Amino acid sequence: MSAAPSPSSRSDVLLPAVPSWQEAAVCKGRTDLFFPKRSERPEARERRERAAAMLCQKCPVRVPCQQDARENREYGFWGGESEHERHLAGFKVAAPVGLYDARKGRRRASLTAVAGD
């Protein structure tokens, strides 16, 4: 009797497929624009998201990217849309969203956007 193959040596183990639209994305390899650095200041976030939005405007796969982010509760900037914008459009995200507090002129955390609400 032979030993069962280890999971790493099995040929029938399937890895999640990368959506085909990601191969054509203009942002491929530019995660610095689409995900915030730790302790990012609001002004830096606005500049980063403006630069990301400019790339998204000319991207041929913006719509499927946006749909994927909305369906999968993604965090970060996807398909020309921040998690804050997805939250305002009625979609939930996987992390609290920094909402702009007009009275104080700054962002505040919103716990209503946490997945599972």
SVG drawing of the C-alpha trace seen along z (x, -y; Angstrom):
<svg xmlns="http://www.w3.org/2000/svg" viewBox="-27 -72 32 74">
<polyline fill="none" stroke="black" stroke-width="0.4" points="0.0,0.0 1.4,-3.4 1.2,-6.5 -1.4,-9.1 0.1,-12.0 0.7,-15.2 -1.5,-18.1 1.4,-19.9 2.2,-17.0 -1.4,-16.4 -2.2,-17.4 -5.9,-17.8 -5.6,-20.7 -7.1,-23.7 -6.0,-27.2 -8.4,-30.1 -8.4,-31.5 -7.4,-35.1 -10.3,-36.8 -9.4,-37.3 -10.1,-41.1 -7.2,-41.5 -4.7,-40.6 -5.8,-43.6 -6.0,-46.1 -4.0,-49.3 -3.2,-49.3 -1.5,-45.9 1.5,-46.1 0.6,-49.5 -0.8,-48.5 0.9,-51.6 -1.9,-53.7 -4.8,-51.5 -4.2,-50.5 -3.3,-52.9 -0.1,-52.8 -0.3,-52.3 -1.3,-55.6 -1.9,-57.4 -3.0,-61.0 -6.3,-62.2 -4.6,-64.6 -2.2,-61.9 -5.1,-59.5 -7.0,-62.1 -3.8,-62.6 -3.3,-58.8 -7.0,-58.2 -7.0,-61.0 -4.0,-59.4 -5.7,-56.0 -8.9,-57.5 -6.9,-58.9 -5.6,-55.4 -9.1,-53.9 -10.6,-56.5 -8.5,-55.1 -8.7,-51.4 -10.6,-49.0 -11.7,-46.8 -13.0,-49.4 -16.6,-48.1 -15.8,-44.4 -13.2,-45.6 -15.8,-47.8 -18.4,-45.0 -15.9,-42.5 -15.0,-44.9 -18.7,-45.5 -19.5,-41.8 -16.5,-40.8 -16.5,-43.6 -13.0,-44.7 -11.0,-47.2 -9.0,-49.8 -9.6,-51.6 -11.1,-49.4 -12.8,-50.3 -12.5,-54.0 -14.2,-53.8 -12.9,-53.9 -14.4,-51.8 -16.1,-55.0 -17.8,-55.5 -18.9,-51.8 -20.3,-52.3 -22.2,-55.4 -23.6,-53.4 -25.0,-50.8 -22.3,-48.1 -20.6,-46.7 -16.8,-46.5 -14.6,-44.2 -13.2,-47.0 -14.4,-50.2 -14.7,-53.1 -13.3,-56.5 -16.3,-58.8 -15.9,-62.5 -17.4,-64.5 -18.4,-67.8 -19.0,-69.5 -15.4,-68.8 -13.8,-68.9 -12.1,-65.5 -12.7,-61.8 -14.2,-59.6 -14.5,-55.8 -17.8,-54.3 -18.5,-51.0 -21.7,-50.5 -19.5,-49.5 -18.0,-46.5 -18.7,-43.1 -21.4,-41.2 -23.6,-44.2"/>
</svg>
